Amino acid sequence: MQAGSFFLSTCNKLPVVNILIITNNTLNETLKIKSMKPFIKLAGLFFVLSGIAALSSCDPETKETEIAPPEKLTIVSVTDNSAELSWLGDAQTYEVVIGDAAAKTVEGHKFNATSLTAETTYTWKVRASKDGNYSKWVEGPGFTTDAAPDPNGYPVVISNIVDLPGGVVKIKALVEDHSTEEPVELASANYSDAAGATLYLPETIEDKCLMPMIGDGYVIPDEVEMSDPDLKFTPIAFMAFDSSDEFMGWIYFYDEDTDTDLIYADRPCTIMGTEQNEEYSNIWDISFATGYNWTQYIEIDETTETWTNGIPENGRWIYEEW
């Protein structure tokens, strides 16, 4: 091929002439001339010059334009093997990358990442897509997947119960069947002062034992935002029984100024906001994952309480007689 041979390259825009400088059959330099207006707009034109074939093409991967990038990338929920992610933006089509995986095309503003590894930290990023053009990538906050569930069920370890009387030999976890108003036993375990008791709760709870967060005369305050108003839940009650299987009293996890509940939720949901009136303030700062969630009501002062996730650092199990 002679020095000065050329081929035409276009990307559905003004054509570009690439002048190839070749010495000893080695490509040394490519000069691009973008002002060849007489050329007809062509895409992927194939030339054969001096017995050498040259094919023009466009790089489809990085055609970034002025498309607005996504905003407010948010982690909605995380499990041991999945994560629900969301963002805001004007486009309807996006590409999402989780860690080192290939990009996935998404319609809308949510993506459920699946087949993740338990107890692993992931990065993720999103870009808008339209007509083969893309916005810049925007990185979301990193997240770490939960530990894999115990194959026996969700474990609750109860030990060192304060004020526990003699005669308690078994602890049960119960919920209410709202269709019959009868208790339903989820799990039970023998209790001893030395070993305590470990209860394994089932992975799911039947719908008849769940109640709506909104309904039955209860409404979330206007100042509080709930991500999924169809959430259903139930608190888990722990009870002490004697050797004759007679109920003796309740078992609570408690700290001064803090009441703690284990709550089962049927779906991911966040409840955020502050309910304010002249007498008190209730701060809602709770995020439910599907399954079991430890929550706590914390008395900040005489007029302010908050409902949030977690258990009190200095909490302990206590017994309250029936």
C-alpha positions as CSV (number, residue, x, y, z in Angstrom):
1,M,0.0,0.0,0.0
2,Q,1.4,3.4,-1.0
3,A,1.9,6.2,1.5
4,G,-1.0,8.6,1.3
5,S,-3.7,6.0,0.7
6,F,-6.9,6.8,2.4
7,F,-10.3,5.6,3.4
8,L,-13.6,7.3,4.3
9,S,-15.0,7.1,7.8
10,T,-18.4,8.4,8.8
11,C,-20.6,8.1,11.9
12,N,-23.8,9.6,10.5
13,K,-22.2,13.0,10.6
14,L,-19.7,14.9,8.5
15,P,-17.4,12.3,6.9
16,V,-13.8,12.0,8.1
17,V,-11.0,11.1,5.7
18,N,-8.2,9.0,7.4
19,I,-4.9,9.3,5.7
20,L,-2.7,6.3,6.5
21,I,1.0,6.7,6.6
22,I,2.6,3.3,6.2
23,T,6.3,2.4,6.2
24,N,7.6,-1.2,5.9
25,N,4.0,-2.4,6.1
26,T,3.6,-0.7,9.6
27,L,0.9,1.8,10.4
28,N,2.7,4.8,11.8
29,E,0.1,7.6,11.9
30,T,-3.5,8.3,11.0
31,L,-4.4,11.9,10.1
32,K,-8.1,12.9,10.2
33,I,-9.5,15.6,8.0
34,K,-13.0,16.5,9.0
35,S,-13.8,19.3,6.5
36,M,-14.4,17.1,3.4
37,K,-17.9,18.5,2.7
38,P,-18.1,17.2,-0.9
39,F,-18.2,13.6,0.3
40,I,-21.6,12.0,0.5
41,K,-22.7,11.0,4.1
42,L,-22.0,7.3,4.3
43,A,-21.8,4.8,7.2
44,G,-19.6,1.8,7.2
45,L,-18.2,2.4,3.7
46,F,-15.8,-0.3,2.5
47,F,-12.8,0.6,0.3
48,V,-10.2,-1.6,-1.4
49,L,-7.2,0.4,-2.2
50,S,-4.0,-1.0,-3.8
51,G,-5.1,-4.5,-2.8
52,I,-5.5,-3.5,0.9
53,A,-9.0,-3.6,2.4
54,A,-10.0,-0.9,5.0
55,L,-13.3,-0.8,6.8
56,S,-14.6,2.3,8.5
57,S,-16.7,2.0,11.7
58,C,-17.8,3.9,14.7
59,D,-17.2,3.1,18.4
60,P,-20.7,2.4,19.8
61,E,-19.7,2.3,23.4
62,T,-18.9,5.8,24.3
63,K,-21.2,8.2,22.3
64,E,-21.8,10.5,25.2
65,T,-24.0,13.5,24.5
66,E,-25.8,16.2,26.4
67,I,-28.4,13.7,27.8
68,A,-29.1,14.5,31.4
69,P,-27.5,11.9,33.8
70,P,-29.5,10.2,36.5
71,E,-29.7,11.8,39.9
72,K,-30.3,10.7,43.6
73,L,-29.1,7.2,43.2
74,T,-30.5,5.3,46.2
75,I,-30.3,1.9,47.8
76,V,-33.9,0.8,48.5
77,S,-33.2,-2.5,50.2
78,V,-30.5,-5.2,50.5
79,T,-30.8,-8.9,51.2
80,D,-28.1,-11.6,51.3
81,N,-28.3,-12.2,47.5
82,S,-30.1,-9.1,46.1
83,A,-30.4,-5.3,46.2
84,E,-33.1,-3.0,45.0
85,L,-31.7,0.2,43.5
86,S,-33.4,3.4,42.3
87,W,-32.7,6.8,40.8
88,L,-34.4,9.8,39.3
89,G,-34.1,11.2,35.8
90,D,-35.9,12.3,32.6
91,A,-34.9,9.4,30.5
92,Q,-36.9,6.1,30.3
93,T,-34.0,3.8,29.4
94,Y,-30.8,3.4,31.5
95,E,-27.8,1.1,31.7
96,V,-26.8,-0.2,35.1
97,V,-23.5,-1.8,36.1
98,I,-23.1,-3.8,39.4
99,G,-19.5,-4.3,40.3
100,D,-17.5,-5.8,37.4
101,A,-20.6,-7.3,35.7
102,A,-21.7,-6.3,32.2
103,A,-24.1,-3.4,31.8
104,K,-27.8,-4.2,32.0
105,T,-30.5,-2.2,30.1
106,V,-33.4,-1.1,32.3
107,E,-36.7,0.5,31.4
108,G,-37.7,2.9,34.2
109,H,-36.0,4.1,37.3
110,K,-35.5,0.9,39.4
111,F,-33.3,-2.1,39.2
112,N,-33.3,-5.3,41.2
113,A,-29.8,-6.8,41.3
114,T,-30.0,-10.6,41.9
115,S,-27.6,-13.5,42.3
116,L,-25.3,-11.5,44.5
117,T,-22.9,-13.0,47.0
118,A,-23.7,-12.8,50.8
119,E,-21.6,-10.5,52.9
120,T,-20.0,-8.8,49.9
121,T,-19.5,-5.1,49.2
122,Y,-20.6,-3.9,45.8
123,T,-20.3,-0.7,43.7
124,W,-22.8,0.3,41.1
125,K,-23.3,3.0,38.5
126,V,-26.0,4.2,36.1
127,R,-26.2,6.2,32.9
128,A,-29.1,7.4,30.8
129,S,-29.6,6.1,27.2
130,K,-31.5,7.5,24.3
131,D,-31.3,6.6,20.6
132,G,-27.9,5.0,20.9
133,N,-26.5,8.0,22.9
134,Y,-25.5,8.0,26.5
135,S,-25.1,10.4,29.5
136,K,-22.1,10.3,31.7
137,W,-21.9,7.5,34.3
138,V,-23.1,8.3,37.8
139,E,-21.9,6.2,40.7
140,G,-24.3,5.2,43.5
141,P,-23.5,4.6,47.2
142,G,-21.8,1.3,47.8
143,F,-23.7,-1.5,49.7
144,T,-22.9,-4.7,51.5
145,T,-25.2,-7.7,51.2
146,D,-26.5,-9.4,54.3
147,A,-25.3,-12.7,55.8
148,A,-26.9,-15.8,54.3
149,P,-29.9,-16.9,56.3
150,D,-29.5,-19.8,58.7
151,P,-31.0,-22.9,57.1
152,N,-32.8,-23.6,60.3
153,G,-34.6,-20.2,60.1
154,Y,-34.1,-16.7,61.6
155,P,-32.3,-17.2,64.9
156,V,-33.3,-15.3,68.1
157,V,-31.0,-15.9,71.1
158,I,-32.6,-15.3,74.5
159,S,-30.4,-15.4,77.6
160,N,-29.7,-13.8,81.0
161,I,-33.4,-12.9,81.5
162,V,-33.8,-10.3,84.2
163,D,-36.4,-11.1,87.0
164,L,-37.1,-14.5,85.6
165,P,-38.8,-16.7,88.2
166,G,-38.1,-20.3,88.7
167,G,-40.2,-22.8,86.8
168,V,-39.7,-21.3,83.3
169,V,-38.6,-24.2,81.0
170,K,-39.7,-23.0,77.5
171,I,-39.8,-19.8,75.4
172,K,-42.2,-19.5,72.5
173,A,-42.5,-17.0,69.7
174,L,-46.1,-16.2,68.7
175,V,-48.2,-14.0,66.4
176,E,-51.9,-13.6,66.1
177,D,-54.1,-15.1,63.4
178,H,-56.2,-12.1,62.6
179,S,-59.0,-14.2,61.0
180,T,-59.6,-16.1,64.3
181,E,-57.8,-13.8,66.8
182,E,-56.0,-16.9,68.0
183,P,-52.3,-17.2,68.7
184,V,-50.1,-18.9,66.2
185,E,-46.8,-20.5,67.4
186,L,-43.8,-19.7,65.1
187,A,-41.1,-21.4,67.2
188,S,-40.2,-22.7,70.6
189,A,-37.1,-23.7,72.5
190,N,-36.3,-25.1,75.9
191,Y,-34.7,-22.5,78.3
192,S,-32.1,-22.9,81.0
193,D,-30.2,-20.3,82.9
194,A,-26.9,-21.7,81.7
195,A,-27.7,-22.1,78.0
196,G,-30.6,-19.7,77.4
197,A,-32.7,-20.5,74.4
198,T,-32.3,-20.1,70.6
199,L,-35.6,-19.9,68.6
200,Y,-35.5,-20.3,64.8
201,L,-38.3,-18.4,63.2
202,P,-39.7,-19.4,59.8
203,E,-38.6,-17.6,56.7
204,T,-42.1,-16.4,55.9
205,I,-45.3,-15.7,57.9
206,E,-48.7,-16.4,56.5
207,D,-50.7,-13.4,55.3
208,K,-53.5,-14.2,57.8
209,C,-51.1,-13.2,60.6
210,L,-50.2,-9.9,59.0
211,M,-51.9,-6.5,59.3
212,P,-51.6,-3.4,57.1
213,M,-49.6,-0.5,58.3
214,I,-52.3,1.8,56.9
215,G,-55.9,0.8,57.7
216,D,-58.2,-0.2,60.5
217,G,-58.6,3.5,61.3
218,Y,-54.8,4.2,61.3
219,V,-53.3,6.7,58.9
220,I,-49.7,7.7,58.4
221,P,-49.3,11.4,59.3
222,D,-49.1,13.8,56.3
223,E,-45.6,14.8,57.3
224,V,-44.4,11.2,57.0
225,E,-43.6,9.6,53.7
226,M,-44.1,5.8,53.3
227,S,-42.4,4.2,50.2
228,D,-45.0,1.4,49.9
229,P,-48.4,2.0,51.5
230,D,-49.3,-1.7,50.9
231,L,-46.9,-2.9,53.6
232,K,-48.1,-5.6,55.9
233,F,-46.4,-6.5,59.1
234,T,-46.7,-8.1,62.5
235,P,-44.7,-7.8,65.8
236,I,-43.3,-11.1,67.3
237,A,-44.3,-11.8,70.9
238,F,-42.0,-13.9,73.1
239,M,-43.6,-15.7,76.0
240,A,-42.5,-17.9,78.9
241,F,-44.1,-21.3,79.8
242,D,-43.7,-23.8,82.6
243,S,-43.3,-27.5,82.5
244,S,-47.1,-28.0,82.1
245,D,-47.0,-25.7,79.1
246,E,-48.9,-23.0,81.1
247,F,-48.3,-19.4,80.1
248,M,-46.3,-17.5,82.8
249,G,-45.3,-14.1,81.4
250,W,-43.9,-12.0,78.6
251,I,-40.2,-11.7,77.6
252,Y,-39.0,-8.3,76.2
253,F,-35.8,-6.9,75.0
254,Y,-35.5,-3.6,76.8
255,D,-33.3,-0.7,77.8
256,E,-34.1,2.4,79.8
257,D,-35.8,4.9,77.5
258,T,-36.0,2.4,74.7
259,D,-38.6,-0.2,73.7
260,T,-37.6,-2.8,71.2
261,D,-39.7,-4.9,68.9
262,L,-38.9,-7.7,66.4
263,I,-41.2,-7.0,63.4
264,Y,-41.8,-9.1,60.3
265,A,-42.5,-7.2,57.1
266,D,-43.8,-8.7,53.9
267,R,-41.9,-6.3,51.6
268,P,-39.2,-3.6,51.6
269,C,-40.5,-0.2,52.8
270,T,-39.1,3.0,54.2
271,I,-41.0,5.3,56.5
272,M,-39.5,8.7,56.9
273,G,-40.6,12.1,58.4
274,T,-41.4,14.0,61.5
275,E,-44.9,14.1,63.1
276,Q,-45.0,17.5,64.9
277,N,-47.6,19.1,67.1
278,E,-47.7,21.5,70.1
279,E,-47.1,18.7,72.6
280,Y,-44.6,16.2,71.1
281,S,-42.5,15.2,68.1
282,N,-42.4,11.7,66.6
283,I,-39.5,11.1,64.3
284,W,-40.0,8.2,61.8
285,D,-36.7,6.9,60.5
286,I,-37.4,3.2,59.7
287,S,-36.4,1.0,56.8
288,F,-37.9,-2.5,56.5
289,A,-36.4,-5.3,54.6
290,T,-38.6,-8.3,53.7
291,G,-38.5,-10.6,56.7
292,Y,-37.5,-9.8,60.3
293,N,-36.4,-6.4,61.4
294,W,-35.4,-5.2,64.9
295,T,-36.8,-1.8,65.6
296,Q,-36.6,0.5,68.6
297,Y,-38.6,3.4,70.0
298,I,-36.2,5.8,71.6
299,E,-37.2,8.5,74.0
300,I,-34.9,11.4,73.2
301,D,-36.5,13.7,75.7
302,E,-39.9,14.3,77.4
303,T,-41.5,15.5,74.2
304,T,-39.5,13.7,71.4
305,E,-39.4,10.0,70.4
306,T,-38.0,8.3,67.3
307,W,-38.8,5.0,65.7
308,T,-35.7,3.5,64.0
309,N,-33.9,0.3,63.2
310,G,-31.6,-1.6,65.5
311,I,-31.5,-2.7,69.1
312,P,-30.2,-0.7,72.1
313,E,-26.5,-1.2,72.8
314,N,-27.1,-1.9,76.5
315,G,-30.4,-3.7,76.1
316,R,-31.3,-6.9,78.0
317,W,-34.0,-9.5,78.1
318,I,-36.5,-8.9,80.9
319,Y,-39.5,-10.9,82.2
320,E,-42.8,-9.4,83.0
321,E,-45.4,-11.5,84.8
322,W,-48.8,-12.0,83.3
